[in-house]
Amino acid sequence: MASGDQRAGRPPSGSGSSLRVGIVRATWNPDIVDRLAAGTQRGLEELGVTDTTEVTVPGCFEIPLAAKLLAEAGQVDAIVTIGAVIRGETTHYELVSEGAAQGAMAAQLTTGIPIGFGLVTVENEAQALARSEGPGGHNVGEDAAYVAVAMALLARDLSAGPETVTIE
C-alpha cells in the first residue's frame, strides 16, 4: 500500500465542478463498499463535482461491463468504480480481482472515459477496513475519485490541444 506521501496529488478543490461523474459500485461486501462510497463522495465534493450518476451491480466482476455501458451512454466525463474483494479459501479471489482490473482497464481504453479504480483487493476484513477509513484516513474510494477527476481534466485539456496540458 502506498503511504500518503507516495500517492498521486489531488486536483485543486473545486476543479471538477464542470464534470459529470459516474459511480459504479458492487453490492457484495456492503459494509466495506458503503465506507468506500462515503470516501468517494467526500473526494467528489471536495473537487466540486455535483453531477453524479450511480449504478449498482451484484459484485466486482460485473463492474467493468456496467462501467463500459455507462461510458458508452455519453452521460459522464469520468467513472469511479468501488467494490471489495476479500480472499477466501478458493481461487475465486484471483479470478474476480484480475477480471475486474483488466475489465476496467479495457473499458476505459475502449471508450476513452477515465475510470478511477476504487476496488480493494485484500487478504482479510481488517485490511479492507484499513483501506476504507473515514475523513482524514486512507480511503481507496476517495483516492479513486481524485484519479477520475484528474484524468477527466487531463482528457479535456488534451482535447483542447497538447500545449495546454500541465502534468504534475
WOBEL-V643889 format. One record per residue. N is the residue number from 1. RES is the residue in one letter. PHI is phi in degrees with one decimal (999 if undefined). OMEGA is omega as a letter, one per 30 degrees, with the letter a starting at -180 (999 if undefined). Layout:
BEGIN
n=<N | N>
res=<RES | RES>
phi=<PHI | PHI>
omega=<OMEGA | OMEGA>
END
This chain:
BEGIN
n=<1 | 2 | 3 | 4 | 5 | 6 | 7 | 8 | 9 | 10 | 11 | 12 | 13 | 14 | 15 | 16 | 17 | 18 | 19 | 20 | 21 | 22 | 23 | 24 | 25 | 26 | 27 | 28 | 29 | 30 | 31 | 32 | 33 | 34 | 35 | 36 | 37 | 38 | 39 | 40 | 41 | 42 | 43 | 44 | 45 | 46 | 47 | 48 | 49 | 50 | 51 | 52 | 53 | 54 | 55 | 56 | 57 | 58 | 59 | 60 | 61 | 62 | 63 | 64 | 65 | 66 | 67 | 68 | 69 | 70 | 71 | 72 | 73 | 74 | 75 | 76 | 77 | 78 | 79 | 80 | 81 | 82 | 83 | 84 | 85 | 86 | 87 | 88 | 89 | 90 | 91 | 92 | 93 | 94 | 95 | 96 | 97 | 98 | 99 | 100 | 101 | 102 | 103 | 104 | 105 | 106 | 107 | 108 | 109 | 110 | 111 | 112 | 113 | 114 | 115 | 116 | 117 | 118 | 119 | 120 | 121 | 122 | 123 | 124 | 125 | 126 | 127 | 128 | 129 | 130 | 131 | 132 | 133 | 134 | 135 | 136 | 137 | 138 | 139 | 140 | 141 | 142 | 143 | 144 | 145 | 146 | 147 | 148 | 149 | 150 | 151 | 152 | 153 | 154 | 155 | 156 | 157 | 158 | 159 | 160 | 161 | 162 | 163 | 164 | 165 | 166 | 167 | 168>
res=<M | A | S | G | D | Q | R | A | G | R | P | P | S | G | S | G | S | S | L | R | V | G | I | V | R | A | T | W | N | P | D | I | V | D | R | L | A | A | G | T | Q | R | G | L | E | E | L | G | V | T | D | T | T | E | V | T | V | P | G | C | F | E | I | P | L | A | A | K | L | L | A | E | A | G | Q | V | D | A | I | V | T | I | G | A | V | I | R | G | E | T | T | H | Y | E | L | V | S | E | G | A | A | Q | G | A | M | A | A | Q | L | T | T | G | I | P | I | G | F | G | L | V | T | V | E | N | E | A | Q | A | L | A | R | S | E | G | P | G | G | H | N | V | G | E | D | A | A | Y | V | A | V | A | M | A | L | L | A | R | D | L | S | A | G | P | E | T | V | T | I | E>
phi=<999 | -74.0 | -77.6 | -54.9 | -80.1 | -102.0 | -80.5 | -60.9 | -67.0 | -87.2 | -62.2 | -61.9 | -55.0 | 80.8 | -69.2 | -100.4 | -61.9 | -94.4 | -93.2 | -108.4 | -121.9 | -94.2 | -123.4 | -112.7 | -126.8 | -82.8 | -95.2 | -70.7 | 56.1 | -60.8 | -62.6 | -70.9 | -64.2 | -61.3 | -67.2 | -63.9 | -63.4 | -63.0 | -64.3 | -59.8 | -61.9 | -58.1 | -62.7 | -65.5 | -62.3 | -58.1 | -88.4 | 83.8 | -79.3 | -119.2 | -96.1 | -126.6 | -129.9 | -110.8 | -125.1 | -110.5 | -133.4 | -60.0 | -147.2 | -68.2 | -64.4 | -86.1 | -59.3 | -58.0 | -64.7 | -62.3 | -63.8 | -63.8 | -63.2 | -64.2 | -62.9 | -67.5 | -69.5 | 74.8 | -99.4 | -134.7 | -97.3 | -159.8 | -133.9 | -114.0 | -106.1 | -135.5 | -177.8 | -139.8 | -117.6 | -111.7 | -55.8 | -118.5 | -93.9 | -124.2 | -79.4 | -52.6 | -53.9 | -64.1 | -62.1 | -69.3 | -59.7 | -67.1 | -63.5 | -66.0 | -65.7 | -65.6 | -66.2 | -64.8 | -62.2 | -61.9 | -63.0 | -72.9 | -70.4 | -72.0 | -95.3 | 79.6 | -97.4 | -63.1 | -124.8 | -84.0 | -88.1 | -108.5 | -93.1 | -96.1 | -123.1 | -133.6 | -79.8 | -157.5 | -64.4 | -59.9 | -66.6 | -64.2 | -63.1 | -68.4 | -105.7 | -138.0 | -73.1 | -77.5 | -52.4 | 87.1 | -103.1 | -77.0 | -141.1 | -62.9 | -63.8 | -64.2 | -59.0 | -65.3 | -64.0 | -62.3 | -64.0 | -59.6 | -67.1 | -58.6 | -71.8 | -65.7 | -66.0 | -63.0 | -61.0 | -63.8 | -63.8 | -65.8 | -70.2 | -82.5 | 129.1 | -60.1 | -69.3 | -95.2 | -86.2 | -122.9 | -112.2 | -105.8>
omega=<l | l | a | a | l | a | l | l | l | l | l | l | l | a | a | a | a | a | l | a | l | l | l | a | l | l | l | a | a | a | l | a | l | l | l | l | l | l | l | l | l | a | a | l | l | a | l | a | l | a | a | l | a | l | l | l | a | a | a | a | a | a | a | a | l | l | l | l | l | l | a | l | l | a | a | l | a | l | l | l | l | l | a | l | a | a | l | a | a | l | l | l | a | a | a | a | a | l | l | a | a | l | l | l | l | a | a | l | l | a | a | l | a | l | l | a | a | l | l | l | a | a | a | a | l | l | l | l | a | a | l | a | l | a | l | l | l | l | a | l | l | l | a | l | l | a | a | a | l | a | l | l | l | l | l | l | a | l | l | l | a | a | a | a | l | l | a | 999>
END
